Amino acid sequence: MWDKHYGMKTTEFKIGSGDHVRQPKKSRVIPTSESRLQNYELRIRNSKVMVVGLGVSGLWSARWLAAHGADVTLSEIRPEADLDPGICKEIRDIGVTLETGAHRREAFLNAEMIVVSPGVPHDMAPLLAAAKRNIPVMGELELASRLTDTPIIAVTGTNGKSTVTAFLGSILKNAGYKVFVGGNIGTPVMAYVAEGDRADYAVLEVSSFQLDTTRRFCPFLSIILNISPDHLDRYPDYESYVQSKLKIFKNQGPGKYCVLNDDDERLSAIRPCSGVSVLRFGIESKEDRQAVIEDKGVRVFLDGNKQGYFPVESFRLPGKHNLENILGVVLTTFALGIESSVIERSIAEFRGLPHRLEQVAELGGVVFYNDSKATNVESAVRAVTSFDRPLILIAGGRHKGADYAPLVRAAEGRVKRAIFLGEAKDLLSTSFEGVLPFSMAKSMEEAVSMSFSWARSGDAVLLAPACSSFDMFSDYSHRGNVFREAVERLASG
């Protein structure tokens, strides 16, 4: 078949009767004696390396590079007065040159290799100048993947990737494997490499920003959960964002696996090239799907016959999108050969992650839910449509370029009143004007107080911002914590 997006002929993989995904070899972190990495032509020792961004991934990259003999400069746009003094001291103590307050073009052009952190814009002038000089530019994910042969299970998607990454990690750990869980969720993969850990699997959440700076990244198994408009403030158009996500399987070939959500319109048309083995899942049973929802459970097919059944009545996370998430997780772990009893127990035990449809409290019959991780319109729509009770919606933050019309449509008939805050509150109010009543709030505490005044017993108050958090908060978790604290003060007052 021909992929209309890639124009390459490929065949779709079908697992034989009773077979599972071929197990990868045991992992090891490449020892120091091999740190020159001839296979990748990376000359680390005595080379001049620029690390861009003093976030947690940049810090771990600088630590490893300096420990392996590189001449490292770390460039951070923030002034030193805004940085942690202890971190700045550590950076200098390990021999790294720290430049703050600006990115100097000359320093970038003097580097032999540049490692960028995920939050760094890829179109800033010094990086473009370096690329024009053919100076290799890569992200922390790319660097780390070259330094370990631990089999990587990489999870991406516009929504749900943190939940799926954590869920996969918990099942593999319950099965007795040693597992590193990290990437865009929690611990950077360079921390795993730098500390010399050895795991059977590395389960990584992978963002589009991380994929943008990959060149040879090749996971053992990739998972794409969904693709919908997001980060349009960072990408020139939606298609650019889509192509960024699809880079996750660009370097995969025979012996590698890709798990796709077949209910996603764009993903259903994708045929990864170069002989990648494909497993598809979807809510309803259709041809070429290996996992579906059937009889209130997940039914897994590995050769066209029913091979496994996993009840999901004990699964605690609401919403259709979480059914899609559990489909991807069960299909992946069952194909990896995890015992059915372990998967069933893990389904019952998994409670999700903070700030993702997290029930915070119940006051006077009104239940408060924290979905601060709903940082784009599609994830907010998924949150709103997860409930069958009247909602008071709290939304707003920094606008990311997407249209709010889908959220307006989802809110009709479900949301009694909306409360908007942050930089995007006027854009949201314009979109909701004439559709349903709304109010404006100056702070999260005011929004929570207003929501409770409008709610009645049996209603739910839902924080689903549909925006990033960086106008008022340090990140989505900070925003969610402030929401939780405001609810707790309401309860104690």
N, C-alpha and C positions, 0 to 999 in steps of 0.2 A: 504494500500500500504506500501511497505517497503522502507525506505530511505537507499540508498546504502552507505551513509556516516555515518549514526547513527545506522542503523540496528534496528530501532524501528517501530512498526506498528502504524499508525495514520490515521485519517480521515481528509479530507479537508472540511472546513466550507463553507456553502453557506447561504448568508443572505436571509431570507424569503421576499416575495413580499412586497415592500413598507417599509421594516424594515431598520433601521440604526444600527450602532454599539451602543450597550447598553451604555448609558452615565454613567461615573463613578460618585461615590459620591463626594460631595463637599470636597475640600481639607482643610487641616490645617497643619501648622507646629507643630510638637510635642512639647508641652510646657516643660519648664525647669523641672517641677515636675516629668516628665516622662523620663528625660534624661538618666536614667540608662538603658532604653530600654531592659526590661526583655525578650521581644520576640526574641531579637538578642543576648542576653547574653553578651552585651557590658557593661563593668563596667568602665565608664568614670571617675567619680569623684575619686580623689586620685590615679588613675592609672598612670603608667609611660608610656607615649606615645612619640614615636619618629616620627617627621615629616621630610621627606627627600625632600629637594629642596625648595629654597626660591624664587620660582616663585609666580605668583598671586594665584594659587590654594593652594600652600603650605602655603602662608601667611594667607588666609582665614581659612584654616583648623586649623592652630595654634591659630588664634584668637578665634574660637569657642571652641576649646578644653580647652584653658586656661580659658576662661570665665565660663566654666562648671566644673572647679575644677581639671582638669588633671594636672599632673606634666609633662610639655612638654619640650622636647629638639628638637631643629631644627638643622638639619645637612645640610650644604651647601658646595659643593665641591669648589666653587670659594673662593678666599681669600677675606677678608673683605674689602680690599682696592678697590676691583672691584664692591662692592655693594653700594646701596643707603644708605648713612649714616642715613637718616631719618627713613627708614624702619628698619635698625638695632636697632636704638634707640627705636622705637615702640615695636619691638619684646622683647627687654629686659624690657621695662617699664611694659609690661603686664605679666611679670613673666616667660617668656620663656627663657631657656638656649640656647644660640646661639653658635654653633660650626661651624667654617669656615675653608676652606683650605684643608680639607680632611674629609673622612667618617671614623670614628673610630669604628672598629669592636666591641670593648668593650661596647661602648654606645648603639649599636644596640642590643647586646645580653642582655643588662640590661633592655631593654624595655619590656613592657607587650603587646604592640600593636605598629605596624609601619604603618604610612600613607605615601604613596609615591606619588610624583607628576608625571604627565604623561611623562615628558621628561627624567625621571630617568631610566637608563638601569636596567632591572629586573634581569640580570644575574651578577650584581656586587657582589663581594665576601661577604661584610657584610650582604647583603640581603639573599644570599644563606645560610650563616651561621645561620641567624635568622630563616629562614624557616626550617632548619634542626633541630633546637631546638623547633619547633612547635610554634614559636611566630607568632601570626596572622599578616599577611601583606595584606594591602588593599590600594586601591587608593582613591583619593578624591571623585570620583564619587560614589564608593561603600559606603563610609562613609556618604555622603550627602543623598543617597537614603534610608539609614536606619533612617534618622532623620526627614523625612517628608513623609506624605501620599498624597501629591499633585500628581494627575495622571500625569505620565511622558510619553511624546511622544518622543521616542529616535530615532535619525536618524543616520545611519552609511552608509558607502560605500567608495570605493576608491576615487571616484570623485563626486562632486555635493552636498555633504552633507551640506556645509555652505549655499549654495543658497536655498536648500530645507528647511532647518531649519528656515531661515529668512522668506521665503515665507509662510510657515505654520503659523509662528507667526503673520505675517501681516494679514492673512485671519481671524484667530481666534480673533485678536484684532478688526478688522473691524466688526466682528459678535457680538461684545460687551462683549467678555470674558476678564477677567484679565489674562494676560499671562506673564510668565517669559520665556525669550528666552536666552539661554546661553549654558554652557557646554564648549566644545572645541572651540566654537565660542564666543568670547567676554567674558562675565562674568561667572566665575566658579559657579557651582551650590551650592558650600559651601557658597558663598556670599549670595545667596538667603536664605539659611538656617540660617546663622549667623545673618542676618538682620531681621529675623522673619517675612518675607513677607508671604502673603497668596494669592495664585493665583488659578484660576480654572484649568489651565494646566501649566506644565513646558515642554517646547519644547527644547530638548537638542541635540546638535551635539555631537556625541560620536565617539571617535577615537579608533583604534585598541589598542593603548597603554593604554587607559583608560579601555577598556574591559579586557585587560590582568590581571588587578588587581581587577576585580570584583569576588565576590563569590556568593552573593545572589541577585544581582541587577535584578529587575524584572519590566520593564516598562509596563504601561497599553497598549501601542501600540508601536511596533517597526517597523522601516522602513529600509530595506536594498536596496540601490539603484543599486549597482554593486560591483563586486569584480574583480580586475585585479592586476598584480604584482606591489608591492610597498613596501617600507621600507625593502627591502631585505638586507640592511645593518644592520638591527636590528633583523631580523628573520633568523633562520637557513635555511629555504626554503619557497617556496611559499605556500605549504600546511599548514605550521604553521601560516602564515598570514591569510589564509582563515579561519582556525578554530578559530582564534582570533575574526574575524568579526562575525562569526556565534554564538559566545557566547551571542550576544545581546538578543536572544530569549531562551537561555538555561533554564532559570528559569520560563519562561512563561507557563501558563496552561489554563484551561477553564476560560472563561471570559476575556482573553487577546487576542490581535490582532497583526498580523504580515503582513505588506505590502511588497511585493516582486516584483522586476523587472523581469518579465518572459522572457524578451529578453536576459538577462544575462545567458549564458550557464550554469554556475555553480548554479545559483539561481533557474533556471527552474527545476533542479533536486532535489531541497531541499524540504523536507516535515517536517516542524517543528513538534516535537513530543508533547505528553501530552495534546492533544486536543486544541492546539492553533488555533484560527480562522484565516484563511489565505485569503488575498485579493491580487490578482495578476494584474499587468498592463503590457502592451506592445504596440508597435507601430501598429501592425496589429491585426485584429480580429482573435482570436483563442479560442478554447474551454477552459473553466475554467479561462478566463481572465475577470476581472471586469471593466477594463478601457482600451480603445484603441483610436487611432487617426482615425477619420472618418469624411469625409466632412469638412476638414479644422477646425476640432475642437476635443474636448475630449468627447467621448461617454462613459457614465458610466452605467454598468449593475450591479444590485445588486441581481438579482434572475434569470438571463438569459434573461430578457426582458430589453429593453432600458428604463432607468430610468432618465437620465439626459444628456443634451448636452450643451457644453460650447465652444463657438468660441474662437480660439486662434490667429486670425489674428492681434489682437491688442497687443499680447505678444511681448515684446521688445527684448528678448534675443535670439541670433542666435544659430543655430546648432541642429543636431538631439539629442544630449545629453540633451539639454534643453527641447526638447519635452518629453523626458523620465522623466525629473525632474517634468515638469508640470503635467504629467500623475499621478505620485505618489502623488503630492500635491492635485490635484483635487479629486482623488479617496479617499484619507484620509479625507479631509474636508467634502466631500459630504456624506461619510459614517458616519461621526460624526454628521450629521444633520444640517450642515451650510446651510443657505438659498442660493438658486442658484443665486439670484441677488447679494449677497455679494461676492460669488466666482467670478462671471463675472466681477464685478467692481475691485476686487483685481487683477485679471489677467491683466487688462488694466493698472492698476496703478503701478504694481511692476516693478522696474527698475534694479533689480539685486544688486550685491554687488561690492564694489571696488575691483580691481585687478582680476576680473573674466570676461574676454572678455570685458573689460571696454574701451569704445572709449575715447581716451585722447584728440586728436586734428586732424585737417585736414590741411595739408600744401601743397599748390600747387597741389591739387588733390590727395595727398597721405594721407591715413587715418592711424593713429597710434592707435594700440590696446594694452592694458595692461592686460595680463593674467598671472601675476606673480604667481598666485595661482596654476598654472599648474606645480606642483612640482614633477610629475612623468611622465613617458613616455605615459601612456594611456591618461592622461589629456591633454598632449601636442598634441597627435594625434587628440583628440576630437576638440581642438582649431583649428588646421590646417584644418581639414575637415569641419569646419563650414563656410568656405568662398568660394565664387565662383569668386574671383578675384585673380590676381597674388600676391604672398606674398614674402616679405623679412622677414625671420625668425631669431629672436635673441634667442639663447638657450645657456644653460650651467649653471654651478653652482657646487655644491657638488654631486658627483656620489652616487646613492642610490642602486647600485647593479643590476639594471635591464638592459636588452638588448635594444639597441637603434634601432634595425632593424625595429620594427613597425613604428617608427617615420620616418625612411628613406623611407619606402614604402608609407606612407601617404604624404610625401613631394614631391614625384615624380609627375610631372605634375601640381603641385600647387605652389611650392616654387621656385622662380627664383634664389635666392641666400640665403645662410645661413651665419650667423655671430655667432661665438662661443666665449665664455668667461668663466672664472672661472676654477676651478680645473678639471672639466670634459671636457675641450675644446679639449684635445688631443684624448680622447676616442670618442668624437662626430665626430671629423675630420676623424678618422680611419673608423668609420661606414659610413660616407658620401662620402669617397674617391671614385672617379670615377662615382658617381651617379649624383651629382650636384655641382656647384661651391660654395665655401665657403671662408670666411676670418676669421682671428683671431683678437680679440680686447682685450685690456688690462683693459678696464674699461667700465662701462655702458654708460658713455657719449661718448666714442669713438665708441662704438657699434651703438648708435643712430645716430651719425654723419655719420658713414659709411653706415648705412641702407638707410638714406635719399639720399646719393650720388648715390646709386644703384637703387633707386626706380624711377618710372615714374608715371605721372598722371594716376589715375585709379588703382594703386597698393595699397597694405596695408602693413604696417610694424607691425609685430606681435611679441610681447615678450611672448614666451611660453617656459620656461626654461627646462622643463623635468627633473629638478634636484632640490635639496633643495637649500636654499639660504645661508647656514651658512658658506660658504667659504669667502664671501665678505660682507654679510649683516647680520643684527640681526635677520631678519625673512623675509617672503615673502612680507609683506606689506612695509617694508623698501626698499626692492628691487624695488617694484612697484612704490613707491614714487620717488626713484632716477631716474627711467625710465621716469616718468611723468615730473620731473623737467628738465631732459635733453632735452625732447621734447619741453618744454616751453622755454628753453634758445635758442634752435634752431629756434623757431618761432620768438623770440624777436631779434635775431641776424641778 
